[in-house]
Amino acid sequence: MSSADPPKHTRIRRHNLRAFSARHTGALEPKVRAKAEELATRMVSGRRFDVVEELTFPLPAYMILR
């Protein structure tokens, strides 16, 4: 999106603004919080962990795809 020129950028941005509005993301908060707790609990239950692999990638992916 960031490298696209109008009108393509404008069209994509309009969809993103709707999808990531404060109301919409606020409604997802309980599900995202539960997923974050699940991932963090699983991550720290092991001896070693990779934060990117086990938390910072799957959590945003979950939220975006949810």
VEXZASE-876692 format. One line per 2 residues: number of its first residue (from 1); their letters; for each residue x negated, y negated, z negated of N, C-alpha, C. Coordinates in steps of 0.02 Angstrom, whole numbers, padded with zeros to 5 digits. Atoms other than C-alpha are relative to their C-alpha. Last residue first. Layout:
BEGIN
NUM	A	X/Y/Z/X/Y/Z/X/Y/Z | ...
END
This chain:
BEGIN
66	RL	-00062/-00010/00038/00464/00639/-00621/00053/-00045/00029 | -00039/-00051/-00034/00329/00635/-00487/00067/00014/-00035
64	IM	-00014/00021/-00069/00258/00469/-00547/00046/00051/00035 | -00045/00057/00000/00271/00514/-00731/00020/-00020/00070
62	YA	-00065/-00021/00026/00198/00688/-00712/00050/-00058/00004 | -00031/-00040/-00054/00056/00623/-00604/00070/00023/-00021
60	PL	-00026/00045/-00052/00020/00489/-00734/00033/00038/00058 | -00052/00043/00028/00010/00624/-00870/00026/-00051/00051
58	PF	-00067/-00030/-00001/-00082/00757/-00768/00055/-00046/-00026 | -00027/-00015/-00066/-00232/00648/-00724/00071/00028/-00004
56	TL	-00008/00061/-00039/-00271/00561/-00888/00019/00012/00073 | -00047/00051/00023/-00233/00713/-00996/00008/-00058/00050
54	EE	-00055/-00025/00041/-00315/00881/-00960/00050/-00052/-00023 | -00033/-00059/-00027/-00432/00846/-00815/00063/00019/-00038
52	VV	-00027/00016/-00066/-00476/00669/-00866/00040/00059/00027 | -00057/00046/00006/-00492/00711/-01051/00031/-00015/00068
50	DF	00015/00053/-00047/-00603/00863/-01021/00061/-00045/00002 | -00051/00020/-00048/-00594/00979/-01170/-00026/-00056/00044
48	RR	00024/00054/-00044/-00699/01077/-01291/00056/-00017/00049 | 00063/00023/00028/-00651/01187/-01439/-00028/-00060/00039
46	GS	00060/-00037/-00022/-00471/01204/-01388/-00063/-00029/-00031 | -00002/-00066/00032/-00320/01143/-01486/-00060/00043/00021
44	VM	00041/-00001/00061/-00366/00964/-01441/00001/00067/-00035 | 00069/00019/-00013/-00305/00981/-01260/-00043/00007/-00063
42	RT	00033/-00055/-00036/-00146/01077/-01297/-00075/-00014/00008 | 00003/-00057/00047/-00093/00949/-01426/-00036/00059/00031
40	AL	00051/00015/00050/-00139/00806/-01308/-00007/00057/-00050 | 00067/-00005/-00030/-00042/00883/-01163/-00055/-00012/-00051
38	EE	00013/-00070/-00020/00114/00915/-01267/-00071/00008/00027 | 00012/-00037/00061/00106/00743/-01349/-00015/00073/00015
36	AK	00065/00022/00025/00088/00660/-01179/-00018/00038/-00064 | 00051/-00032/-00042/00233/00763/-01110/-00069/-00018/-00025
34	AR	00000/-00071/00017/00344/00711/-01257/-00053/00037/00041 | 00029/-00007/00067/00296/00528/-01233/-00005/00074/-00020
32	VK	00073/00010/-00008/00330/00540/-01046/-00035/00008/-00067 | 00027/-00058/-00036/00502/00616/-01076/-00076/-00006/00007
30	PE	-00003/-00060/00043/00548/00488/-01210/-00031/00062/00034 | 00046/-00001/00057/00480/00344/-01103/00006/00063/-00044
28	LA	00044/-00059/-00003/00571/00387/-00941/-00042/00008/-00063 | -00042/-00060/00005/00715/00267/-00976/-00042/00064/00000
26	GT	-00022/-00006/00070/00588/00130/-01009/00043/00061/-00011 | 00055/-00029/00038/00509/00165/-00839/00017/00006/-00074
24	HR	00011/-00069/-00022/00677/00137/-00754/-00056/00033/-00040 | -00056/-00042/00020/00724/-00018/-00852/-00012/00074/00016
22	AS	00003/-00009/00073/00552/-00098/-00836/00056/00046/-00024 | -00030/00055/00037/00555/-00069/-00647/-00004/00015/-00075
20	FA	00039/00015/00060/00434/00059/-00576/00027/-00061/-00037 | 00019/-00061/00034/00545/00141/-00445/-00035/-00013/-00066
18	RL	-00060/-00034/00026/00630/-00020/-00393/-00020/00061/-00043 | -00029/00044/00052/00468/-00118/-00378/00062/00032/-00030
16	NH	00039/-00006/00061/00388/00028/-00285/00029/-00042/-00056 | -00016/-00066/00030/00526/00033/-00155/-00037/00009/-00066
14	RR	-00070/00002/00022/00510/-00155/-00121/00020/00066/-00034 | -00001/00036/00065/00320/-00140/-00114/00071/-00002/-00027
12	IR	00025/-00047/00051/00332/-00009/00025/00005/-00032/-00069 | -00047/-00057/00005/00441/-00121/00134/-00021/00047/-00056
10	TH	-00061/00025/00031/00336/-00276/00101/00050/00056/-00011 | 00014/00012/00070/00174/-00185/00140/00063/-00021/-00037
8	KP	00006/-00065/00034/00244/-00119/00304/-00012/-00009/-00075 | -00057/-00013/00043/00304/-00292/00359/-00005/00067/-00038
6	PD	-00073/00006/-00012/00176/-00353/00317/00016/00019/00072 | -00021/00068/-00016/-00002/-00285/00311/00076/-00001/00005
4	AS	-00050/00007/-00053/-00055/-00125/00225/00018/-00074/00009 | 00034/00017/-00062/-00217/-00115/00126/00048/-00010/00058
2	SM	00039/00061/00007/-00137/-00124/-00045/-00034/-00021/00064 | -00041/00059/00000/00000/00000/00000/-00043/-00063/00000
END
